[in-house]
Structures are given as C-alpha cells and as structure tokens.
Amino acid sequence: MGKFVYKNQESLNKMLAFYDKTLAALGVPYSEDYFETSFGKTHCLLVGDKAKPRICTIHGGNGITTLNLRLFLPLLKDFCILAPDVIGMPGKSAPYRNISSKKDQYGLWMNEVLNHYNEEKISFVVSSYSAAMFRSCAK
C-alpha cells in the first residue's frame, strides 16, 4: 500500500461528510458503485439520466468528484456523467497513493474503470491535472 492520503482517520471522516454534503447539494439523480481494480477499491458515480449517452470526467489532483461535477452540470441535459474518484486522492476510492503518473498507471486504472462499465468508446471532459491522467489513458 502507498501513503495514506489523510492526516488521520478524523480528517478522512470530515472529508467523507463534506463529500456527501456537496453531492446532495448538486440536486441531481445519481447512483454509486464500488468495485475492485488492480490498484484498489474504486468508487464511482453515475450522474443524471442513465438512458442518455455517457461521458466521463476525472477530478483534478487532490480535488474531489463532487466539486468537479459542478463544472459540468450543464452537460446533464444531453449526457449521463461517469465520475470515478481517483485512487490515492480525496474521495471514496482507496485512500492510498499507489498509482504512479510516471508509469502511465492512471491510464491503466482508468481503462479498468471503463471496462467495469463496458465502455469501449467514451468522450471525456477534464480540467487541471485530470488532463494528464486522461492523456495516459489514451496511450
């Protein structure tokens, strides 16, 4: 296991409460899913109407999915958003830094996420550090 992302368990609990509060404040339909990847347990949200075409967003470095989703809420008019919490960053996925950006492991992890949802082709909307994670996925 890599380095624990939080200062202590209390910090993790506060972040989880903040995550749930900000998710509820979005006021949109969603479902949550947990599944195993080779890098650890991954938490993912499906936001909006599941009958619409999917797009995927990844939050930036040390950001959280719920705040990232606020940027892309207008897209829910036409899409369902697939939004995983990046492993080793704040969120509900495994809280240990065990993915290396130097080895394109974010791309490997993202491919596992997409495979879990049987997504062979999907568009991404990204910002900040997530652009680099997406780039390693495309290799």
N, CA and C of each residue as an Amber inpcrd file, in Angstrom:
protein
   417
   0.8290000  -1.1970000   0.0000000   0.0000000   0.0000000   0.0000000
   0.8600000   1.2410000   0.0000000   0.3550000   2.2500000  -0.6410000
   1.0590000   3.5170000  -0.6870000   0.7790000   4.3530000   0.5550000
   1.1520000   5.6090000   0.4650000   0.9880000   6.5500000   1.5690000
  -0.4920000   6.9060000   1.7610000  -0.9430000   6.9300000   3.0120000
  -2.3120000   7.3160000   3.3520000  -2.5020000   8.7910000   3.0030000
  -3.5790000   9.1250000   2.3250000  -3.8140000  10.4670000   1.8010000
  -4.1190000  11.4840000   2.9030000  -4.6850000  11.0320000   3.9920000
  -5.1700000  11.9430000   5.0200000  -4.2160000  12.0120000   6.2060000
  -4.3300000  13.0930000   6.9530000  -3.5040000  13.2810000   8.1450000
  -3.8140000  12.2030000   9.1800000  -5.1150000  11.8690000   9.2920000
  -5.5490000  10.8500000  10.2560000  -6.9760000  10.4280000   9.9010000
  -7.5310000   9.4980000  10.6730000  -8.8780000   8.9960000  10.4080000
  -9.9300000  10.0900000  10.5610000  -9.7330000  11.0000000  11.4890000
 -10.6780000  12.1050000  11.6770000 -10.7490000  12.9780000  10.4140000
  -9.6080000  13.2330000   9.7970000  -9.5820000  14.0110000   8.5550000
 -10.3380000  13.2870000   7.4400000 -10.1590000  11.9760000   7.3590000
 -10.8870000  11.1820000   6.3730000 -12.3920000  11.2930000   6.6160000
 -12.8070000  11.1560000   7.8660000 -14.2360000  11.2330000   8.1980000
 -14.8240000  12.5980000   7.8420000 -14.0810000  13.6710000   8.0890000
 -14.5550000  15.0120000   7.7440000 -14.6950000  15.1740000   6.2380000
 -13.7340000  14.6390000   5.4830000 -13.8110000  14.7390000   4.0320000
 -15.0050000  13.9460000   3.5130000 -15.2560000  12.7480000   4.0590000
 -16.3920000  11.9410000   3.6140000 -17.7150000  12.6580000   3.8870000
 -17.8240000  13.3230000   5.0260000 -19.0310000  14.0930000   5.3440000
 -19.1840000  15.2520000   4.3580000 -18.0850000  15.9330000   4.0410000
 -18.1080000  17.0250000   3.0760000 -18.5140000  16.5060000   1.6940000
 -17.9770000  15.3670000   1.3020000 -18.2970000  14.7440000   0.0160000
 -19.8060000  14.5030000  -0.0770000 -20.3690000  13.8660000   0.9450000
 -21.7990000  13.5610000   0.9320000 -22.6480000  14.8320000   0.9140000
 -22.2210000  15.8470000   1.6430000 -22.9480000  17.1210000   1.6860000
 -22.9260000  17.8050000   0.3190000 -21.7590000  17.8430000  -0.3130000
 -21.6530000  18.5100000  -1.6120000 -22.3250000  17.7000000  -2.7190000
 -22.3560000  16.3740000  -2.5830000 -23.0680000  15.5500000  -3.5500000
 -24.5690000  15.8160000  -3.4570000 -25.1070000  15.8490000  -2.2570000
 -26.5340000  16.1330000  -2.0660000 -26.8900000  17.5200000  -2.5860000
 -25.9870000  18.4780000  -2.4080000 -26.2500000  19.8570000  -2.8350000
 -26.3290000  19.9990000  -4.3550000 -25.7930000  19.0390000  -5.1020000
 -25.8850000  19.1030000  -6.5610000 -27.3380000  18.9860000  -7.0260000
 -28.1460000  18.2760000  -6.2390000 -29.5650000  18.1530000  -6.5560000
 -29.8510000  17.4120000  -7.8550000 -29.0450000  16.4140000  -8.1730000
 -29.2260000  15.6460000  -9.3990000 -29.3140000  14.1570000  -9.0560000
 -29.9870000  13.3730000  -9.8940000 -30.0360000  11.9310000  -9.6430000
 -28.6560000  11.3030000  -9.8610000 -28.3390000  10.3220000  -9.0480000
 -27.0550000   9.6360000  -9.1910000 -27.1530000   8.2430000  -8.5870000
 -26.2110000   7.4120000  -8.9540000 -26.0260000   6.1240000  -8.2910000
 -24.5460000   5.9870000  -7.9890000 -24.2320000   5.2000000  -6.9780000
 -22.8440000   4.9760000  -6.5660000 -22.4960000   3.5120000  -6.7530000
 -21.2450000   3.2630000  -7.0460000 -20.7650000   1.9080000  -7.2470000
 -19.3510000   1.7920000  -6.6810000 -19.0700000   0.6710000  -6.0410000
 -17.7150000   0.3310000  -5.5970000 -17.3120000  -0.9450000  -6.3070000
 -16.0710000  -1.0040000  -6.7840000 -15.5700000  -2.2150000  -7.4170000
 -14.0520000  -2.2540000  -7.2710000 -13.5090000  -3.4420000  -7.3880000
 -12.0660000  -3.6320000  -7.2550000 -11.3640000  -3.4000000  -8.5890000
 -10.1980000  -2.7680000  -8.5220000  -9.2940000  -2.6710000  -9.6560000
  -7.9470000  -3.1950000  -9.1780000  -7.0090000  -3.3340000 -10.0740000
  -5.6890000  -3.8230000  -9.6590000  -4.9560000  -2.8050000  -8.7810000
  -5.4720000  -1.5760000  -8.6860000  -4.8620000  -0.5430000  -7.8530000
  -5.6010000  -0.3410000  -6.5390000  -6.7210000  -1.0270000  -6.3560000
  -7.5030000  -0.9130000  -5.1300000  -8.9710000  -0.6350000  -5.4130000
  -9.7250000  -0.5110000  -4.3280000 -11.1620000  -0.2810000  -4.4450000
 -11.4320000   1.0910000  -5.0440000 -12.3360000   1.0970000  -6.0310000
 -12.6930000   2.3360000  -6.7220000 -14.1570000   2.6500000  -6.4900000
 -14.4180000   3.9100000  -6.1870000 -15.7810000   4.4250000  -6.0380000
 -16.0880000   5.2560000  -7.2730000 -17.3050000   5.0910000  -7.7950000
 -17.6750000   5.8190000  -8.9950000 -19.1310000   6.2540000  -8.8990000
 -19.4090000   7.4240000  -9.4420000 -20.7710000   7.9410000  -9.5360000
 -21.2240000   7.8870000 -10.9850000 -22.4900000   7.5510000 -11.1850000
 -23.1660000   7.7470000 -12.4600000 -24.1960000   8.8220000 -12.1880000
 -24.0710000   9.9520000 -12.8720000 -24.8760000  11.1330000 -12.5540000
 -25.7760000  11.4790000 -13.7390000 -27.0500000  11.6980000 -13.4390000
 -28.0050000  12.0850000 -14.4650000 -28.8080000  10.9020000 -14.9670000
 -29.4060000  11.0940000 -16.1220000 -30.2850000  10.1060000 -16.7450000
 -29.4490000   8.9960000 -17.3810000 -29.5540000   7.7890000 -16.8570000
 -28.7440000   6.6690000 -17.3490000 -29.1060000   6.2450000 -18.7730000
 -30.2320000   6.7200000 -19.2820000 -30.6280000   6.3950000 -20.6550000
 -29.8930000   7.2580000 -21.6880000 -29.2710000   8.3270000 -21.2330000
 -28.5480000   9.2250000 -22.1480000 -27.1430000   8.6940000 -22.4010000
 -26.5070000   9.1340000 -23.4770000 -25.1230000   8.7220000 -23.7430000
 -24.2140000   9.1660000 -22.5890000 -23.1950000   8.3680000 -22.3420000
 -22.2740000   8.6780000 -21.2380000 -21.0670000   9.4700000 -21.7140000
 -20.6170000  10.3380000 -20.8070000 -19.3070000  10.9660000 -20.9080000
 -18.6260000  10.7190000 -19.5740000 -17.3410000  10.8980000 -19.5200000
 -16.5890000  10.6320000 -18.2930000 -15.8190000  11.8780000 -17.8800000
 -15.7900000  12.1290000 -16.5910000 -14.9430000  13.1930000 -16.0600000
 -14.0970000  12.6320000 -14.9220000 -12.9110000  13.1650000 -14.8010000
 -11.9960000  12.7970000 -13.7250000 -11.6200000  14.0900000 -13.0060000
 -11.7290000  14.0810000 -11.6860000 -11.3800000  15.2930000 -10.9420000
  -9.8810000  15.5590000 -11.0000000  -9.5010000  16.7830000 -10.7580000
  -8.0930000  17.1680000 -10.7740000  -7.3360000  16.6510000  -9.5550000
  -6.0460000  16.8630000  -9.5490000  -5.1840000  16.4130000  -8.4540000
  -5.6230000  16.9710000  -7.1160000  -5.8490000  16.0780000  -6.1710000
  -6.2890000  16.3970000  -4.8120000  -7.6310000  17.1270000  -4.7640000
  -8.3710000  17.0810000  -5.8670000  -9.7440000  17.5940000  -5.8750000
 -10.6900000  16.4610000  -5.5280000 -11.9880000  16.7720000  -5.5210000
 -12.9540000  15.6930000  -5.3060000 -14.0190000  15.7360000  -6.3940000
 -14.5650000  14.5910000  -6.6590000 -15.5370000  14.4180000  -7.7310000
 -16.7230000  15.3560000  -7.6100000 -17.2560000  15.5290000  -6.4170000
 -18.4740000  16.3310000  -6.2620000 -18.2550000  17.7860000  -6.6690000
 -17.1090000  18.3360000  -6.3450000 -16.8180000  19.7250000  -6.7540000
 -16.5320000  19.7930000  -8.2480000 -15.8700000  18.7910000  -8.7900000
 -15.6010000  18.7370000 -10.2200000 -16.9080000  18.6500000 -11.0080000
 -17.8620000  17.8890000 -10.5080000 -19.1360000  17.7380000 -11.2110000
 -19.8700000  19.0630000 -11.3650000 -19.6960000  19.9600000 -10.4110000
 -20.3570000  21.2740000 -10.5080000 -19.9840000  21.9890000 -11.8050000
 -18.7640000  21.7790000 -12.2770000 -18.3230000  22.4080000 -13.5220000
 -19.1140000  21.9150000 -14.7290000 -19.5590000  20.6750000 -14.6560000
 -20.1130000  20.0240000 -15.8340000 -21.6120000  19.7340000 -15.7360000
 -22.2890000  20.2800000 -14.7390000 -23.7290000  20.0430000 -14.5930000
 -24.5360000  20.4070000 -15.8420000 -24.1920000  21.4720000 -16.5720000
 -24.9730000  21.7710000 -17.7900000 -24.9690000  20.6260000 -18.8080000
 -23.9610000  19.7720000 -18.7710000 -23.8780000  18.6670000 -19.7180000
 -24.9210000  17.5820000 -19.4480000 -25.5250000  17.6040000 -18.2500000
 -26.5330000  16.5910000 -17.9230000 -27.7770000  16.7000000 -18.8070000
 -27.9350000  17.8270000 -19.4610000 -29.0590000  17.9930000 -20.3920000
 -28.9810000  16.9470000 -21.5050000 -27.7510000  16.6100000 -21.9060000
 -27.5620000  15.6890000 -23.0280000 -26.8440000  14.3870000 -22.6800000
 -26.2450000  14.3200000 -21.4770000 -25.4060000  13.1720000 -21.1500000
 -25.6270000  12.6790000 -19.7210000 -25.2320000  11.4350000 -19.5080000
 -25.0610000  10.8600000 -18.1740000 -23.5540000  10.9230000 -17.9120000
 -23.1630000  11.3630000 -16.7290000 -21.7360000  11.5310000 -16.4330000
 -21.2240000  10.3860000 -15.5560000 -20.1780000   9.7380000 -16.0250000
 -19.4480000   8.7180000 -15.2790000 -18.3090000   9.4360000 -14.5780000
 -18.2680000   9.3600000 -13.2450000 -17.3020000  10.1610000 -12.4860000
 -16.6400000   9.3330000 -11.3880000 -15.5010000   8.7240000 -11.6750000
 -14.7960000   7.9560000 -10.6480000 -13.9930000   8.8590000  -9.7120000
 -13.8550000   8.4140000  -8.4670000 -12.9420000   9.0550000  -7.5230000
 -11.5690000   8.4310000  -7.7510000 -10.5820000   9.2540000  -8.0110000
  -9.2440000   8.7490000  -8.3000000  -8.6500000   8.1210000  -7.0390000
  -8.1180000   6.9330000  -7.2010000  -7.4550000   6.2380000  -6.0920000
  -6.2740000   7.0800000  -5.6120000  -6.1220000   7.1770000  -4.3010000
  -4.9950000   7.9070000  -3.7260000  -5.1810000   9.4030000  -3.6690000
  -6.4140000   9.8510000  -3.9030000  -6.7490000  11.2690000  -3.7830000
  -8.0290000  11.3650000  -2.9640000  -8.3790000  12.5600000  -2.4800000
  -9.5880000  12.6750000  -1.6670000 -10.8200000  12.1430000  -2.4130000
 -11.6410000  11.4340000  -1.7110000 -12.8410000  10.8260000  -2.2730000
 -13.1150000   9.5190000  -1.5810000 -13.9280000   8.6870000  -2.2020000
 -14.3560000   7.4410000  -1.5750000 -13.6250000   6.2170000  -2.1240000
 -12.6930000   6.4080000  -3.0500000 -11.8620000   5.2960000  -3.5120000
 -10.7610000   5.0440000  -2.4900000  -9.9900000   3.9850000  -2.7000000
  -8.9060000   3.6260000  -1.7810000  -8.0410000   4.8520000  -1.4730000
  -7.8540000   5.1580000  -0.1760000  -7.1520000   6.3870000   0.2140000
  -5.6360000   6.2350000   0.3260000  -5.0370000   5.4600000  -0.5720000
  -3.5920000   5.2450000  -0.5310000  -2.9890000   5.5910000  -1.8810000
  -1.9130000   6.3560000  -1.8510000  -1.2300000   6.7470000  -3.0950000
  -0.3700000   5.5740000  -3.5790000  -0.9370000   4.8160000  -4.4960000
  -0.2010000   3.6750000  -5.0350000  -0.2660000   3.6220000  -6.5590000
  -0.6080000   4.7520000  -7.1750000  -0.6060000   4.8520000  -8.6320000
   0.4940000   5.8330000  -9.0240000   1.3050000   5.4500000  -9.9930000
   2.4010000   6.2960000 -10.4410000   2.0620000   6.9660000 -11.7650000
   2.1920000   8.2830000 -11.7930000   1.9750000   9.0040000 -13.0590000
   3.1460000   8.7620000 -14.0110000   4.2970000   8.3860000 -13.4890000
   5.4730000   8.1600000 -14.3290000   5.3650000   6.8730000 -15.1380000
   4.4860000   5.9720000 -14.7300000   4.3400000   4.6880000 -15.4200000
   3.0120000   4.5940000 -16.1670000   2.3430000   5.7250000 -16.3650000
   1.0340000   5.7540000 -17.0250000   0.0060000   4.8760000 -16.3210000
   0.1660000   4.7140000 -14.9980000  -0.7580000   3.8600000 -14.2730000
  -2.1520000   4.4680000 -14.1340000  -2.2640000   5.7970000 -14.2020000
  -3.6030000   6.3920000 -14.1930000  -4.3860000   5.9140000 -15.4090000
  -3.7150000   5.8070000 -16.5260000  -4.3630000   5.3040000 -17.7290000
  -4.7870000   3.8540000 -17.5960000  -3.9200000   3.0430000 -17.0030000
  -4.2770000   1.6390000 -16.7710000  -5.4900000   1.5400000 -15.8480000
  -5.4700000   2.3360000 -14.7700000  -6.6020000   2.3410000 -13.8260000
  -7.8790000   2.8050000 -14.5380000  -7.7750000   3.8850000 -15.3120000
  -8.9590000   4.4130000 -15.9930000  -9.5220000   3.3930000 -16.9690000
  -8.6670000   2.6600000 -17.6550000  -9.1490000   1.6140000 -18.5520000
  -9.8990000   0.5300000 -17.7820000  -9.4340000   0.1990000 -16.5760000
 -10.1550000  -0.7680000 -15.7500000 -11.5260000  -0.2310000 -15.3530000
 -11.5960000   1.0630000 -15.0410000 -12.8830000   1.6870000 -14.7070000
 -13.8250000   1.5920000 -15.9100000 -13.3470000   1.9630000 -17.0770000
 -14.1850000   1.9260000 -18.2710000 -14.6090000   0.5020000 -18.6240000
 -13.7180000  -0.4490000 -18.4340000 -14.0620000  -1.8550000 -18.6790000
 -15.1580000  -2.3210000 -17.7190000 -15.1010000  -1.8540000 -16.4810000
 -16.1350000  -2.2180000 -15.4960000 -17.5260000  -1.8180000 -15.9980000
 -17.6040000  -0.6990000 -16.6820000 -18.8780000  -0.2060000 -17.2120000
 -19.1090000  -0.5880000 -18.6770000 -18.2780000  -1.4760000 -19.1920000
 -18.3970000  -1.9370000 -20.5820000 -18.3760000  -0.7810000 -21.5790000
 -17.5460000   0.2100000 -21.3000000 -17.4060000   1.3750000 -22.1850000
 -16.2000000   1.1580000 -23.0940000 -16.4730000   0.9190000 -24.3700000
 -15.3860000   0.7500000 -25.3290000 -14.9400000   2.0900000 -25.9060000
 -15.8890000   3.0260000 -25.9990000 -15.6300000   4.3520000 -26.5490000
 -16.4080000   5.3420000 -25.7050000 -15.7240000   6.3720000 -25.2180000
 -16.4020000   7.3690000 -24.3950000 -15.6520000   8.6910000 -24.5320000
 -16.3960000   9.7780000 -24.4920000 -15.7730000  11.1010000 -24.5000000
 -15.4650000  11.5140000 -23.0730000 -14.4330000  12.3280000 -22.9130000
 -14.0250000  12.8250000 -21.6020000 -14.1740000  14.3410000 -21.5480000
 -14.5140000  14.8390000 -20.3690000 -14.4160000  16.2680000 -20.0700000
 -13.4920000  16.3620000 -18.8660000 -12.4210000  17.1140000 -19.0140000
 -11.3880000  17.1360000 -17.9820000 -10.9590000  18.5630000 -17.6770000
 -10.3120000  18.7170000 -16.5470000  -9.7430000  20.0060000 -16.1620000
  -8.5200000  19.7410000 -15.3020000  -7.5960000  20.6610000 -15.3130000
  -6.4570000  20.6020000 -14.4120000  -5.6630000  19.3100000 -14.6050000
  -5.2390000  18.7050000 -13.4930000  -4.3830000  17.5210000 -13.5330000
  -5.0710000  16.3330000 -14.1930000  -6.3950000  16.3430000 -14.2140000
  -7.0860000  15.2110000 -14.8320000  -6.7800000  15.1190000 -16.3360000
  -6.3800000  16.2260000 -16.9460000  -5.9900000  16.1870000 -18.3560000
  -4.7750000  15.2810000 -18.5420000  -3.8440000  15.3150000 -17.6070000
  -2.6690000  14.4370000 -17.6920000  -3.0660000  12.9880000 -17.4570000
  -3.9920000  12.7540000 -16.5190000  -4.4600000  11.3790000 -16.2880000
  -5.1420000  10.8400000 -17.5460000  -5.9770000  11.6610000 -18.1660000
  -6.6570000  11.2480000 -19.3900000  -5.6440000  10.9550000 -20.4760000
  -4.6470000  11.7770000 -20.5810000  -3.6310000  11.5710000 -21.6270000
  -2.9610000  10.2110000 -21.4970000  -2.7020000   9.7800000 -20.2520000
  -2.0750000   8.4710000 -20.0690000  -3.0490000   7.3480000 -20.3910000
  -4.3200000   7.6310000 -20.3590000  -5.3460000   6.6400000 -20.7190000
  -5.3680000   6.4270000 -22.2170000  -5.0890000   7.4580000 -22.9690000
  -5.1920000   7.4050000 -24.4210000  -4.0060000   6.7310000 -25.0880000
  -2.9670000   6.4340000 -24.3260000  -1.7610000   5.8320000 -24.9340000
  -1.9770000   4.3910000 -25.3050000
